Amino acid sequence: MGKAVCIIGSGNWGSAIAKIVGHNVRDRRELFDPLVRMYVYEEMVDGEKLTEVINTRHENVKYLPGVQLPDNVVAVPNLLEASKDGDIYIFVLPHQFVADICATMKGNIKKDSIAVSLIKGVSITEGGIKLISDVITEELGIHCSAMMGANLAGEVAKEQFCESTIGSTNEENGQMLKRLFETPYFHCMIVNDTPTVEICGALKNVVGIGAGIVDGMNYGDNTKAAVIRLGLMEMIKFAELFSPGSKVSTFFESCGIADLVATCHGGRNRMLGESVVKSSKTVKELEKELLHGQSFQGPLVAREIYHILETKHMLEQFPMFMAIHKICEREMDPSQFVSCLRNHPEHM
Ligand SMILES: NC(=O)c1ccc[n+]([C@@H]2O[C@H](COP(=O)([O-])OP(=O)(O)OC[C@H]3O[C@@H](n4cnc5c(N)ncnc54)[C@H](O)[C@@H]3O)[C@@H](O)[C@H]2O)c1
């Protein structure tokens, strides 16, 4: 029997990955069950249930319009029903929903199932950070890998070539996930440094806001390159402090520098940074106006890491992260952003 795959989440990225996974399990029946269940947080779209639209028209009209999903991907609105008897769980939803999702699944899944997190974010504890893969492992008692990279969902859905990084401490699970996700246009590389893969995924969204801020102020490519470089230095420093054993080489995988560059040129968090400069609205108002149900992950992560750094009296070592949080909260004027870069500790 092939392994049953369940996708937990069905937003922009969840739907793009459903397209890949649906095709791959069909082509690789020796490894996978050809039916994929996708948990969909039910909502009404133009008077119709989203699950019904997905199951009849095979398109997620709200989160990934215009892209045909394979008909072996079945949308299920009940989480327990969707996750029953799964062997591989793909977690792909905004990080703020993970705790509730795991609480519902706990005790209701196979003990030898495995998980992979595609979620860009971290969970905050009193002492520091907790990786989402660790939250999933602790709550559900199953091994969890992570997959992150320069993978803007719309481009992946159009089958434009890109790379992604699978972080897995278990070689066999890493190889299985590569078989599940890899296509000629979606190239997967495996590393065993899962924590750094996830830290990159969380922090690059914060730097992406910084890139948007300089775009909003009409700075050019040189300034943006400085934001990317200094942002990378802060990401590496953060990983060294909060995830001892983190490898600098992981920052040169797709999850690191490539995702950072993509996020600083495209994507929602860059757009948010630009909008924060050009309007006086709050982040919540901008999210409602610009994203129609999707969420900005960058400001949440920026707030969380700000509080950790504040508690540990380390804010001055991370002036870019600090400034981005304060600008999002409207506690700092965006015009001060470039001064923070000018006086960066990397220049001292
Ligand atoms: N979009 C991308 O290009 C992309 C690429 C790589 C990784 N990611 C990451 O993937 C994760 C998911 O992002 P996305 O783009 O698929 O989502 P999204 O922002 O497009 O959509 C939000 C999702 O949250 C769901 N939701 C809303 N309220 C909920 C609730 N109370 N409980 C459970 N679910 C709820 C919605 O149904 C929807 O599926 C994020 O961590 C993101 O950073 C996104």
Ligand as a Chemical Component Dictionary entry (heavy atoms), coordinates in Angstrom:
data_LIG
# 
_chem_comp.id                   LIG 
_chem_comp.type                 NON-POLYMER 
_chem_comp.pdbx_formal_charge   0 
_chem_comp.three_letter_code    LIG 
# 
loop_
_chem_comp_atom.comp_id 
_chem_comp_atom.atom_id 
_chem_comp_atom.alt_atom_id 
_chem_comp_atom.type_symbol 
_chem_comp_atom.charge 
_chem_comp_atom.model_Cartn_x 
_chem_comp_atom.model_Cartn_y 
_chem_comp_atom.model_Cartn_z 
_chem_comp_atom.pdbx_ordinal 
LIG N1  N1  N 0  2.218  31.999 -0.597 1  
LIG C1  C1  C 0  3.460  31.705 -0.840 2  
LIG O1  O1  O 0  4.009  32.057 -1.898 3  
LIG C2  C2  C 0  4.224  30.866 0.146  4  
LIG C3  C3  C 0  5.379  30.238 -0.304 5  
LIG C4  C4  C 0  6.093  29.460 0.584  6  
LIG C5  C5  C 0  5.636  29.323 1.910  7  
LIG N2  N2  N 1  4.505  29.958 2.313  8  
LIG C6  C6  C 0  4.066  29.742 3.717  9  
LIG O2  O2  O 0  2.999  28.813 3.707  10 
LIG C7  C7  C 0  2.156  29.042 4.832  11 
LIG C8  C8  C 0  0.717  29.107 4.364  12 
LIG O3  O3  O 0  0.572  30.206 3.500  13 
LIG P1  P1  P 0  -0.476 30.253 2.305  14 
LIG O4  O4  O 0  0.095  31.231 1.352  15 
LIG O5  O5  O -1 -0.787 28.884 1.827  16 
LIG O6  O6  O 0  -1.791 30.800 3.066  17 
LIG P2  P2  P 0  -2.691 32.095 2.677  18 
LIG O7  O7  O 0  -2.201 33.271 3.457  19 
LIG O8  O8  O 0  -2.825 32.191 1.200  20 
LIG O9  O9  O 0  -4.131 31.706 3.203  21 
LIG C9  C9  C 0  -4.529 31.689 4.543  22 
LIG C10 C10 C 0  -5.015 30.284 4.856  23 
LIG O10 O10 O 0  -5.382 30.229 6.239  24 
LIG C11 C11 C 0  -6.624 29.543 6.334  25 
LIG N3  N3  N 0  -7.295 29.919 7.574  26 
LIG C12 C12 C 0  -7.900 31.103 7.862  27 
LIG N4  N4  N 0  -8.398 31.048 9.125  28 
LIG C13 C13 C 0  -8.071 29.826 9.627  29 
LIG C14 C14 C 0  -8.283 29.180 10.865 30 
LIG N5  N5  N 0  -8.915 29.777 11.871 31 
LIG N6  N6  N 0  -7.810 27.918 11.036 32 
LIG C15 C15 C 0  -7.141 27.287 10.040 33 
LIG N7  N7  N 0  -6.909 27.848 8.838  34 
LIG C16 C16 C 0  -7.362 29.108 8.643  35 
LIG C17 C17 C 0  -7.359 29.951 5.089  36 
LIG O11 O11 O 0  -8.381 29.046 4.818  37 
LIG C18 C18 C 0  -6.247 29.868 4.056  38 
LIG O12 O12 O 0  -6.092 28.545 3.615  39 
LIG C19 C19 C 0  2.666  30.320 5.491  40 
LIG O13 O13 O 0  3.478  29.989 6.597  41 
LIG C20 C20 C 0  3.498  30.969 4.412  42 
LIG O14 O14 O 0  4.523  31.775 4.939  43 
LIG C21 C21 C 0  3.789  30.705 1.449  44 
# 
loop_
_chem_comp_bond.comp_id 
_chem_comp_bond.atom_id_1 
_chem_comp_bond.atom_id_2 
_chem_comp_bond.value_order 
_chem_comp_bond.pdbx_ordinal 
LIG N1  C1  SING 1  
LIG C1  O1  DOUB 2  
LIG C1  C2  SING 3  
LIG C2  C3  SING 4  
LIG C2  C21 DOUB 5  
LIG C3  C4  DOUB 6  
LIG C4  C5  SING 7  
LIG C5  N2  DOUB 8  
LIG N2  C6  SING 9  
LIG N2  C21 SING 10 
LIG C6  O2  SING 11 
LIG C6  C20 SING 12 
LIG O2  C7  SING 13 
LIG C7  C8  SING 14 
LIG C7  C19 SING 15 
LIG C8  O3  SING 16 
LIG O3  P1  SING 17 
LIG P1  O4  DOUB 18 
LIG P1  O5  SING 19 
LIG P1  O6  SING 20 
LIG O6  P2  SING 21 
LIG P2  O7  DOUB 22 
LIG P2  O8  SING 23 
LIG P2  O9  SING 24 
LIG O9  C9  SING 25 
LIG C9  C10 SING 26 
LIG C10 O10 SING 27 
LIG C10 C18 SING 28 
LIG O10 C11 SING 29 
LIG C11 N3  SING 30 
LIG C11 C17 SING 31 
LIG N3  C12 SING 32 
LIG N3  C16 SING 33 
LIG C12 N4  DOUB 34 
LIG N4  C13 SING 35 
LIG C13 C14 SING 36 
LIG C13 C16 DOUB 37 
LIG C14 N5  SING 38 
LIG C14 N6  DOUB 39 
LIG N6  C15 SING 40 
LIG C15 N7  DOUB 41 
LIG N7  C16 SING 42 
LIG C17 O11 SING 43 
LIG C17 C18 SING 44 
LIG C18 O12 SING 45 
LIG C19 O13 SING 46 
LIG C19 C20 SING 47 
LIG C20 O14 SING 48 
# 
